Amino acid sequence: MLIAKGTVQGQLVESENVETFNIVSKIEVRRIGDSFSICVSDEVNIDNLELDIEKLYEYYVDYSHKKISKYISKVAKRANTEYEILWALWRRWIEAYGVLTPLLCYDKITDVYIMESSIQAEHCEYGLCEVKLFNDDVTYREFVHYLIRRVAERARCPITTYMPMMSVTDRELHARFTISIPPVSEPYIHVRILPRKPWTLSELVMRDALTLEEACTLWYLFDLKVPILVIGPMGSGKTSLANAIAFNSDPATFKAIVADVDEMNLPGHNVLKLFERRSYGLGVRNIDKSELIAHSLRTGVDYVIVNEVRTRSEVSTWIDAVTTGHGGVTTFHASDIESLRIRLENMLGSSKILDEVAVVVMHCENTIREVGSVRTNVKVRRVKYVKVPKHVKIDEQELALRTAALSSMMGLPIRQQLSVLRSFYRSPDKLLVS
């Protein structure tokens, strides 16, 4: 299982090469009827490879680098291949996650679901796809157990029958792994791929996720320190929009990002990041987001940004924070305003806070797109509508200034967008004139 050899028939709709550990892997998306499959195959030519993984692992545990190198050299000669290729395959297996590594580095994948019977991945455009890493005659059972061990080793967090559940973040690969094993469930791994670059309002407007007017309105509300709550179903782009709103604020203001996983990125801003600490051992105290939100208020920040509030204490603490002079944005699972109202009443006993909060409702919709010569459904994430509190007055002159600034940021790299933002907050009238 050192080499990815995924194959499947069907119409090719997308192909991209991903390089990890100097190994080039081809990732193909193929259409089969009404569904899609993702195939991963390493661009290496190796036949009759007989590499004793257990022997190599014993050398690795004993820190026997010379023995590993000598053994791989012998196998390379026997298999008539280059030593560097086998060494790279071994490093990918022992230092990362083997043949799964290229898929985790593929920018269009948001989630991976791994079981003993199958692997599936959520593609940002084509939805849930079956993943092929090996030939059909190879089962995923041994591979799943290998991945569980690798995650535990890289996170330095044991997973046993005593502690059969684990949720950890691999910051190097920008991925969060959530694992459960017997006795609570069959071996199961969920991988959330975290964004590697910051989302911005200009990019979301270009992607037709919201209109220019909606983007400028949210930008203006954030500057006014009106609390912004982004709601919608899973995978609708809530966190991406929250990140984009915060990015378009004044880079000089101080912001606290409170999160359970590092999925929000504000380069060029004054940011304090605070992360939850989960307890997986005796004598280690949990530090949850509600405690971190309360702590952030004592650090002198202007805005409190939370990637998501779920529990009663998190919702209550964030509301207390943003209604005491601090601005902020967060996300919440609710399909519409009415379901949001019901959830808040069940959690807090009242939904009056909705009169003070701007609510953005996200949704997913399927649209027809030409894929080669075939028309197929793809998933699109959009803002359904924005509810502005009645007491907030929108200044048309301010919106005009922001429209001019945001229009000038379209298609620019992050560094240049930051330059436009700094110029806007120093002298917004110049951008309107230009």
C-alpha positions in Angstrom: 0.0 0.0 0.0 2.9 2.3 -0.5 1.8 3.3 -4.0 -1.6 4.8 -5.0 -3.1 2.9 -8.0 -6.7 4.0 -8.0 -8.5 3.3 -11.3 -12.1 3.7 -12.4 -13.9 3.9 -15.7 -16.0 7.0 -16.6 -15.8 10.4 -18.2 -12.9 12.5 -17.1 -14.1 15.9 -15.8 -11.1 17.1 -13.9 -7.4 16.2 -13.5 -4.7 17.8 -11.4 -1.2 16.8 -10.3 -0.2 17.1 -6.6 3.3 16.7 -5.4 4.1 15.4 -2.0 7.5 14.2 -0.8 8.8 14.7 -4.4 6.2 12.2 -5.6 3.8 13.4 -8.3 0.3 12.0 -7.9 -2.4 12.4 -10.4 -5.9 13.1 -9.0 -8.8 12.6 -11.5 -12.5 13.2 -11.0 -14.6 11.0 -13.3 -18.3 11.0 -13.9 -20.1 7.6 -13.8 -23.8 8.1 -14.6 -25.1 10.6 -12.0 -22.3 10.1 -9.6 -18.6 11.1 -9.4 -15.4 9.2 -8.4 -12.0 10.5 -7.4 -9.0 8.4 -8.4 -5.5 8.9 -7.0 -2.5 7.3 -8.7 1.2 7.9 -8.2 3.2 8.7 -11.3 5.9 6.1 -10.5 6.9 3.1 -12.5 7.6 0.3 -10.1 6.9 -3.4 -10.8 7.2 -6.4 -8.5 7.8 -4.2 -5.4 8.4 -6.3 -2.3 9.1 -4.0 0.6 8.9 -5.4 4.1 7.1 -2.6 5.9 7.3 -4.4 9.3 11.1 -4.7 9.0 11.5 -1.1 8.0 9.3 0.0 10.9 11.5 -1.9 13.4 14.5 -0.1 12.0 12.6 3.2 12.3 11.7 2.6 16.0 15.3 1.7 16.7 16.5 4.9 15.0 18.5 2.7 12.5 18.7 5.1 9.6 21.6 3.2 8.0 19.7 -0.1 8.1 16.7 1.6 6.5 18.9 3.1 3.7 20.7 -0.2 3.1 17.5 -2.2 2.9 15.8 0.2 0.5 18.9 0.2 -1.7 18.7 -3.6 -2.0 15.0 -3.5 -2.8 15.5 -0.7 -5.4 18.1 -2.8 -7.3 15.9 -5.8 -7.2 12.8 -3.9 -8.4 15.0 -2.0 -11.0 13.9 1.4 -9.8 15.6 4.5 -8.3 16.5 4.6 -4.7 15.2 8.1 -4.3 11.7 7.0 -5.3 11.5 4.2 -2.8 12.9 6.5 -0.1 10.3 9.2 -0.9 7.5 6.6 -0.7 8.8 5.3 2.6 9.0 8.9 4.0 5.5 9.6 2.9 4.3 6.4 4.6 6.1 7.0 7.9 6.1 10.8 8.2 2.6 11.6 6.7 -0.4 9.5 5.8 0.8 7.4 2.9 -1.3 7.4 -0.2 -3.9 9.5 1.5 -1.5 12.5 1.7 -2.0 13.7 -1.9 -5.8 13.8 -1.4 -5.4 15.9 1.8 -3.3 18.4 -0.3 -6.0 18.7 -3.0 -7.5 22.1 -2.6 -11.0 21.1 -3.9 -11.6 18.5 -1.2 -13.4 19.7 2.0 -14.1 16.5 3.9 -12.9 12.8 3.7 -14.9 10.0 5.3 -12.9 6.8 5.9 -14.3 3.4 6.9 -13.1 -0.2 6.6 -15.3 -0.7 3.6 -14.9 2.5 1.6 -13.4 6.0 1.4 -15.5 9.0 0.3 -14.7 12.6 -0.1 -16.7 15.8 -0.4 -15.7 17.8 -3.5 -16.5 21.5 -3.4 -18.3 21.3 -6.8 -19.3 17.7 -7.4 -20.4 16.8 -3.9 -19.8 13.4 -2.3 -17.5 11.2 -4.4 -16.2 7.7 -4.0 -12.4 7.6 -3.6 -10.2 5.0 -5.3 -6.7 4.7 -3.8 -5.9 1.1 -4.7 -7.1 -1.5 -7.2 -10.5 -3.1 -6.6 -8.9 -6.3 -5.1 -7.4 -4.3 -2.1 -9.5 -3.7 1.0 -9.3 -0.6 3.2 -9.3 -2.4 6.5 -5.5 -2.5 7.1 -5.2 1.0 5.7 -7.7 2.5 8.1 -5.9 0.9 11.1 -2.6 2.3 9.8 -4.2 5.8 9.5 -5.5 5.7 13.1 -2.0 4.8 14.3 -0.4 7.6 12.3 -2.8 10.2 13.5 -2.2 9.2 17.1 1.6 9.3 16.6 1.7 12.7 14.8 -0.7 14.2 17.4 1.1 12.5 20.3 -2.3 11.5 21.6 -3.1 7.9 22.3 -6.4 6.3 21.2 -7.3 3.1 23.0 -10.4 1.3 24.3 -10.1 3.4 27.4 -10.1 6.6 25.2 -11.8 5.4 22.0 -12.6 8.9 20.6 -10.2 11.6 19.5 -10.4 14.9 17.6 -7.0 16.5 16.8 -5.6 19.0 14.2 -2.6 18.4 12.0 -1.4 21.9 11.5 1.2 21.0 9.0 -1.3 19.5 6.6 -4.2 21.8 7.7 -6.5 18.9 8.5 -8.6 18.0 11.5 -9.0 14.3 12.3 -12.0 13.0 14.2 -11.6 9.3 15.1 -13.7 6.7 16.9 -12.9 3.0 17.4 -14.5 0.1 19.3 -16.2 -0.2 21.7 -18.0 3.0 20.7 -18.0 2.4 16.9 -16.4 0.5 14.1 -13.1 2.2 13.1 -14.0 5.5 11.5 -12.1 8.6 10.5 -13.5 11.9 9.4 -11.0 14.5 8.0 -12.0 18.1 7.7 -9.6 19.9 5.3 -8.9 23.4 6.6 -8.5 26.3 4.2 -4.9 27.0 3.3 -5.6 30.6 2.1 -7.9 33.3 3.6 -11.3 33.8 2.1 -12.0 37.4 1.1 -15.2 39.3 0.2 -13.8 40.1 -3.2 -13.2 36.4 -4.0 -16.7 35.4 -2.7 -18.3 38.1 -4.9 -16.3 36.9 -7.9 -17.6 33.3 -7.1 -21.2 34.7 -7.0 -21.6 33.6 -3.4 -23.0 37.1 -2.6 -23.6 40.4 -4.4 -21.3 43.4 -4.2 -24.0 45.3 -2.2 -24.4 42.5 0.3 -20.6 42.2 0.8 -20.3 46.0 1.4 -23.2 46.0 3.8 -21.6 43.2 5.9 -18.3 45.0 5.8 -20.0 48.2 7.0 -21.9 46.3 9.8 -18.7 44.7 11.0 -17.0 48.1 11.3 -20.0 49.5 13.2 -19.5 46.6 15.6 -22.9 45.2 14.9 -22.7 41.5 15.9 -23.0 39.2 12.8 -24.3 35.7 13.0 -23.9 33.5 9.9 -26.3 30.6 9.7 -27.0 27.8 7.3 -26.7 24.0 6.8 -23.4 22.1 7.0 -21.1 22.8 4.1 -22.9 26.0 3.0 -19.8 28.3 3.4 -20.6 29.9 6.8 -17.0 29.9 8.1 -15.6 31.1 4.8 -18.0 34.1 4.8 -17.2 34.9 8.4 -13.5 34.8 7.6 -14.0 37.1 4.6 -16.0 39.6 6.6 -13.3 39.8 9.3 -10.5 40.0 6.6 -12.1 43.1 5.1 -11.9 45.0 8.4 -9.2 47.5 9.4 -6.0 45.4 9.7 -4.8 47.7 12.5 -7.6 46.8 14.9 -7.0 44.0 17.4 -9.0 40.8 16.9 -9.3 37.6 18.9 -10.1 34.4 17.0 -11.6 31.7 19.3 -11.8 28.3 17.7 -11.7 24.6 18.3 -9.7 24.2 15.1 -7.4 26.5 13.1 -9.7 27.2 10.1 -9.7 31.0 10.1 -6.9 33.0 8.6 -6.4 36.8 8.7 -2.9 37.5 7.4 -1.6 41.0 7.9 -4.1 41.7 10.8 -3.4 42.1 14.5 -4.8 38.7 15.6 -4.7 36.7 18.9 -5.7 33.1 18.3 -7.1 31.1 21.2 -7.8 27.4 20.8 -9.8 24.9 22.8 -8.0 22.2 24.7 -9.6 18.8 24.8 -8.7 16.6 27.7 -7.7 13.0 26.7 -5.8 12.2 29.9 -6.1 12.2 33.6 -5.3 15.4 35.4 -5.7 17.6 32.2 -8.4 20.2 32.4 -10.7 21.0 29.5 -10.6 24.6 28.2 -13.7 25.3 26.1 -14.6 28.1 23.8 -16.9 29.9 26.4 -13.9 30.2 28.7 -11.7 31.5 25.9 -14.3 34.1 24.8 -14.4 35.4 28.4 -10.6 35.5 28.5 -10.4 37.4 25.2 -12.4 40.3 26.7 -9.5 40.9 29.1 -6.9 41.0 26.4 -7.9 44.4 25.0 -9.2 43.2 21.6 -11.7 45.2 19.5 -13.4 42.2 17.9 -14.2 38.7 19.1 -14.4 36.2 16.2 -15.6 32.6 16.9 -15.5 30.0 14.2 -18.7 28.4 15.5 -20.9 28.5 18.6 -22.7 25.2 19.4 -23.5 24.9 23.1 -25.6 27.1 25.4 -22.6 28.5 27.2 -20.8 29.3 23.9 -23.8 31.2 22.5 -24.5 33.0 25.8 -20.8 34.0 26.3 -20.4 35.3 22.7 -23.6 37.3 22.9 -22.4 38.9 26.2 -19.1 39.7 24.6 -20.4 41.4 21.4 -23.1 43.4 23.3 -20.6 45.0 25.6 -18.8 47.2 23.0 -16.9 44.5 21.2 -17.7 43.7 17.6 -17.6 40.2 16.2 -18.8 37.5 13.9 -19.6 33.8 14.4 -21.5 30.9 12.7 -24.3 28.8 14.0 -26.2 25.7 12.6 -29.7 26.7 11.6 -31.4 26.6 8.2 -33.4 29.8 8.5 -34.4 32.6 10.8 -37.3 30.7 12.3 -35.3 27.6 13.2 -32.6 30.0 14.6 -35.3 31.6 16.8 -36.5 28.2 18.1 -33.0 27.1 18.9 -32.1 30.3 20.7 -35.3 30.0 22.8 -34.6 26.4 23.7 -31.0 27.3 24.6 -31.4 30.7 26.3 -35.1 31.0 27.0 -35.4 34.0 24.7 -34.6 35.1 21.2 -34.6 38.9 21.8 -31.0 39.0 20.9 -32.1 38.7 17.2 -33.2 42.3 17.4 -29.6 43.4 18.0 -27.8 40.9 15.7 -27.3 41.0 11.9 -28.2 37.5 10.5 -26.8 36.1 7.3 -28.6 33.1 5.9 -26.5 30.8 3.7 -27.8 28.0 1.6 -26.6 25.4 -1.0 -28.2 25.0 -4.3 -27.6 22.8 -7.3 -27.0 24.4 -10.7 -26.4 23.0 -14.2 -22.9 23.2 -15.5 -21.2 22.0 -18.7 -18.7 19.3 -17.9 -17.0 18.5 -21.2 -19.9 17.6 -23.5 -22.2 16.7 -20.6 -24.5 18.9 -18.5 -24.3 18.0 -14.8 -25.4 19.3 -11.4 -22.8 21.1 -9.3 -23.1 22.5 -5.8 -23.1 26.3 -5.3 -23.0 28.0 -1.9 -24.7 31.4 -1.8 -26.0 34.0 0.6 -29.8 33.7 0.7 -30.5 37.0 2.4 -29.1 39.4 5.1 -31.3 40.6 8.0 -30.1 44.0 9.3 -31.2 45.1 12.8 -33.9 47.8 12.6 -32.0 50.3 14.7 -29.0 50.2 12.4 -29.0 53.0 9.8 -27.1 52.3 6.6 -25.2 55.4 5.3 -25.3 55.4 1.5 -22.1 57.5 1.3 -20.3 54.8 3.3 -21.6 52.1 1.1 -20.4 54.0 -2.0 -16.9 54.3 -0.5 -16.8 50.6 0.3 -18.2 49.7 -3.1 -15.3 51.6 -4.8 -12.7 50.0 -2.5 -14.1 46.4 -2.9 -14.4 46.8 -6.7 -10.7 47.7 -6.9 -9.8 44.6 -4.9 -11.3 42.1 -7.4 -8.8 39.6 -8.5 -5.9 41.1 -6.6 -3.5 38.9 -4.5 -3.8 39.0 -0.7 -0.9 41.4 -0.2 -2.4 44.0 -2.6 -5.9 43.7 -1.0 -4.3 44.5 2.3 -2.7 47.5 0.8 -6.1 48.7 -0.5 -7.6 48.1 2.9 -4.9 50.2 4.7 -5.4 53.0 2.2 -9.1 52.9 2.6 -9.0 53.3 6.4 -6.4 56.1 6.1 -8.2 58.0 3.3 -11.4 56.4 1.9 -12.3 59.5 -0.3 -9.3 58.9 -2.5 -10.5 55.5 -3.5 -14.0 56.9 -4.3 -12.4 59.5 -6.6 -10.2 57.0 -8.4 
